[in-house]
């Protein structure tokens, strides 16, 4: 009766059979299909197999009213929604369900709008972006809870609790606050007070800027028919009486290369500290690798001929764009670390953080959760090491990438285009980038200049132990 497709989105009516003997009356569903996935939405009608055949193939008077009801629902609700999603190339099942549940913006709260967006991003396997929205709404929830507290002593205790838990992202000790926030509450005064509260709980301006821009994106409701806040109610802007989002420059989180060597030389019998030290060192010598990319590395990424790790950064993968490969010279300390902590069977992941999880899009949320679970104790251990070595007390894996880039550009005076290619940053807007190419020998020579001069490295291959002075 109805079979509609638009830009890869399909809609049709189906009767779902539940039993082998198909003799009972079964529900009729709207089946929506997208990217080989489908979901069923109830019509409220049920038929036996014979009745369904008559419904589809015969013009019987008893089915006239039902057909008109279904056709009207399709014409007035489903088809217009699908058409808009197709035109904007913005379809997701979560977005469709949001629209089916709500015909206008009047009854949706800020927290519900955030959750809708988060669900949509997760469904599209955009897990990293979903965590940005999750972090922002969690921070807003804390502020709303703080505003509801009446006693100064309670407010002070809550601020201390937020500071205490600010680095805890997994486990039972995560500070979870559930509050309802209405869009009408989002005023310039609300945002100004919120910014002050976030500063009090030691959120840096860079993160405040991200949180506020995320909230601004939600209020604009770019995927919907109209914004949640408009005209005088829209709180953001440079004009007097509006809230201006702080710029929040990048926090300096790089070390001197000598400090990297101190960490590499740090001796400990504590296994957790040793793993954190070695992963930190591996990331630095490995072009300042991102921790998530380290977790995703597989033995198949090792090119034996060039003695390099060759892979695609997860963050830079985009549909329709030419993939950019990252080439990481396997330096002696990196091989030693693989020998100490890597999977011995050498037929899957290099490191054991994602063991048992197949690297496919459908498992992206599970992969991200496992990465975050592994990252928390590593960053906690790095702060212990930093305390013992009298380094930056906020030391984390993020320092490796910044230190690598800073040292190559500021100390070794390497061409910024070369550095961008080494770490996987985009060079599309630079017309000279296509003329800058490095071979494996040059990449190795460059990274080898980072090596700790106080250490003698031994690398183990299938033939012998090679000592490098």
KAWONOR-V15575 format. One record per residue. N is the residue number from 0. RES is the residue in one letter. SS is DSSP state (H for helix, E for strand, L for the rest). PSI is psi in whole degrees, -180 to 180 (NA if undefined). Layout:
((N RES SS PSI) (N RES SS PSI))
//
This chain:
((0 X L -50) (1 X L 125) (2 X E 103) (3 X E 139) (4 X E 143) (5 X E 116) (6 X L 45) (7 X L -3) (8 X E 124) (9 X E 146) (10 X E 132) (11 X E 164) (12 X E 136) (13 X E 156) (14 X E 120) (15 X L 120) (16 X L 130) (17 X L -28) (18 X L 158) (19 X L -42) (20 X L 103) (21 X L 78) (22 X L -9) (23 X L 167) (24 X L 123) (25 X E 152) (26 X E 150) (27 X E 134) (28 X E 154) (29 X E 122) (30 X E 118) (31 X E 128) (32 X E 138) (33 X E 127) (34 X L 48) (35 X L 15) (36 X E 149) (37 X E 154) (38 X E 151) (39 X E 138) (40 X E 126) (41 X E 142) (42 X E -18) (43 X E 0) (44 X E 154) (45 X E 145) (46 X E 154) (47 X L 170) (48 X H -36) (49 X H -43) (50 X H -39) (51 X H -39) (52 X H -42) (53 X H -41) (54 X H -41) (55 X H -36) (56 X H -7) (57 X L 149) (58 X L 75) (59 X L 141) (60 X H -35) (61 X H -19) (62 X H -3) (63 X H -49) (64 X H -41) (65 X H -43) (66 X H -41) (67 X H -40) (68 X H -47) (69 X H -42) (70 X H -42) (71 X H -41) (72 X H -42) (73 X H -48) (74 X H -37) (75 X H -23) (76 X H -63) (77 X H -52) (78 X H -46) (79 X H -39) (80 X H -48) (81 X H -40) (82 X H -42) (83 X H -42) (84 X H -42) (85 X H -42) (86 X H -37) (87 X H -6) (88 X L 46) (89 X L 24) (90 X L 140) (91 X L 154) (92 X H -36) (93 X H -41) (94 X H -41) (95 X H -46) (96 X H -34) (97 X H -44) (98 X H -37) (99 X H -31) (100 X H -33) (101 X L 126) (102 X L -8) (103 X L -179) (104 X L 1) (105 X L -33) (106 X L 8) (107 X L 138) (108 X L 169) (109 X H -45) (110 X H -36) (111 X H -40) (112 X H -40) (113 X H -46) (114 X H -38) (115 X H -45) (116 X H -43) (117 X H -45) (118 X H -41) (119 X H -42) (120 X H -41) (121 X H -41) (122 X H -33) (123 X L 10) (124 X L 27) (125 X L 67) (126 X H -39) (127 X H -46) (128 X H -36) (129 X H -34) (130 X H -29) (131 X H -45) (132 X H -37) (133 X H -44) (134 X H -41) (135 X H -46) (136 X H -34) (137 X H -40) (138 X H -39) (139 X H -40) (140 X H -41) (141 X H -42) (142 X H -44) (143 X H -41) (144 X H -42) (145 X H -42) (146 X H -30) (147 X H -16) (148 X L 136) (149 X L -38) (150 X L 137) (151 X H -35) (152 X H -39) (153 X H -39) (154 X H -43) (155 X H -43) (156 X H -37) (157 X H -39) (158 X H -44) (159 X H -39) (160 X H -41) (161 X H -42) (162 X H -43) (163 X H -36) (164 X L 7) (165 X L -25) (166 X L -1) (167 X L 114) (168 X L -12) (169 X L 157) (170 X L -178) (171 X L -18) (172 X L 3) (173 X L 133) (174 X L 108) (175 X L 123) (176 X L 132) (177 X L 116) (178 X L 157) (179 X L 127) (180 X L 124) (181 X L 149) (182 X H -31) (183 X H -17) (184 X H -21) (185 X L 84) (186 X L 167) (187 X H -37) (188 X H -43) (189 X H -46) (190 X H -37) (191 X H -45) (192 X H -38) (193 X H -44) (194 X H -44) (195 X H -43) (196 X H -45) (197 X H -37) (198 X H -39) (199 X H -33) (200 X L 17) (201 X L 35) (202 X L 129) (203 X L 161) (204 X H -35) (205 X H -43) (206 X H -37) (207 X H -43) (208 X H -43) (209 X H -46) (210 X H -44) (211 X H -39) (212 X H -34) (213 X H -44) (214 X H -41) (215 X H -42) (216 X H -38) (217 X H -44) (218 X H -30) (219 X H -24) (220 X L 56) (221 X L -22) (222 X L -5) (223 X L -177) (224 X L -33) (225 X L 153) (226 X L 158) (227 X L -30) (228 X L 131) (229 X L 167) (230 X H -127) (231 X H -26) (232 X H -18) (233 X L 120) (234 X L -14) (235 X E 149) (236 X L 172) (237 X L -14) (238 X L 159) (239 X L 135) (240 X L -8) (241 X L 166) (242 X E 127) (243 X L 123) (244 X L 129) (245 X L 144) (246 X L -52) (247 X L 80) (248 X L 164) (249 X L 128) (250 X L 138) (251 X L 110) (252 X L 41) (253 X L 156) (254 X L 165) (255 X L 150) (256 X H -28) (257 X H -32) (258 X H -35) (259 X H -43) (260 X H -36) (261 X H -44) (262 X H -42) (263 X H -36) (264 X H -8) (265 X L 125) (266 X L 137) (267 X L 149) (268 X L -3) (269 X L 119) (270 X H -39) (271 X H -42) (272 X H -38) (273 X H -42) (274 X H -45) (275 X H -45) (276 X H -49) (277 X H -40) (278 X H -39) (279 X H -47) (280 X H -42) (281 X H -43) (282 X H -42) (283 X H -53) (284 X H -20) (285 X L 50) (286 X L 23) (287 X L 42) (288 X L 144) (289 X L 144) (290 X H -39) (291 X H -40) (292 X H -36) (293 X H -45) (294 X H -35) (295 X H -13) (296 X L 138) (297 X E 157) (298 X H -26) (299 X H -15) (300 X H -10) (301 X E 121) (302 X E 106) (303 X L -33) (304 X L -48) (305 X L -9) (306 X L 48) (307 X E 156) (308 X E 126) (309 X E 122) (310 X E 170) (311 X E 126) (312 X L 130) (313 X H -38) (314 X H -30) (315 X H 0) (316 X L 122) (317 X L 142) (318 X L 135) (319 X L -5) (320 X L 148) (321 X L 126) (322 X L 145) (323 X L 122) (324 X E 144) (325 X E 134) (326 X E 117) (327 X E 110) (328 X E 133) (329 X L 95) (330 X L 158) (331 X H -45) (332 X H -29) (333 X H -40) (334 X H -40) (335 X H -41) (336 X H -40) (337 X H -41) (338 X H -35) (339 X H -41) (340 X H -7) (341 X E 162) (342 X L 131) (343 X L -24) (344 X L -20) (345 X L 36) (346 X L 15) (347 X L -131) (348 X E 147) (349 X L -48) (350 X E 156) (351 X H 9) (352 X H -32) (353 X H 19) (354 X L 135) (355 X L -3) (356 X L 117) (357 X L 134) (358 X L 70) (359 X L 159) (360 X H -36) (361 X H -22) (362 X H 12) (363 X H -41) (364 X H -43) (365 X H -39) (366 X H -47) (367 X H -42) (368 X H -41) (369 X H -38) (370 X H -46) (371 X H -38) (372 X H -38) (373 X H -32) (374 X H -37) (375 X H -52) (376 X H -30) (377 X H -47) (378 X H -35) (379 X H -41) (380 X H -36) (381 X H -33) (382 X H -33) (383 X H -45) (384 X H -43) (385 X H -39) (386 X H -42) (387 X H -32) (388 X H 2) (389 X L 47) (390 X L -176) (391 X L 121) (392 X L -15) (393 X L 16) (394 X L 134) (395 X L 176) (396 X L -22) (397 X H -23) (398 X H -26) (399 X H -46) (400 X H -46) (401 X H -38) (402 X H -42) (403 X H -50) (404 X H -45) (405 X H -44) (406 X H -42) (407 X H -40) (408 X H -40) (409 X H -35) (410 X H -45) (411 X L -9) (412 X L 42) (413 X L 143) (414 X L 126) (415 X H -32) (416 X H -40) (417 X H -45) (418 X H -43) (419 X H -42) (420 X H -35) (421 X H -37) (422 X H -6) (423 X L 19) (424 X L 152) (425 X L 139) (426 X L 18) (427 X L -33) (428 X L -4) (429 X L 115) (430 X L -20) (431 X L -8) (432 X H -34) (433 X H -17) (434 X H -6) (435 X L 108) (436 X L 141) (437 X L 143) (438 X L 175) (439 X H -37) (440 X H -45) (441 X H -39) (442 X H -41) (443 X H -43) (444 X H -41) (445 X H -51) (446 X H -28) (447 X H -24) (448 X L -10) (449 X L -15) (450 X L 147) (451 X L 116) (452 X L -13) (453 X L -7) (454 X L 149) (455 X L 121) (456 X E 143) (457 X E 128) (458 X E 138) (459 X E 120) (460 X L -168) (461 X L -9) (462 X L -50) (463 X L 173) (464 X E 127) (465 X E 124) (466 X E 131) (467 X E 120) (468 X L NA))
//
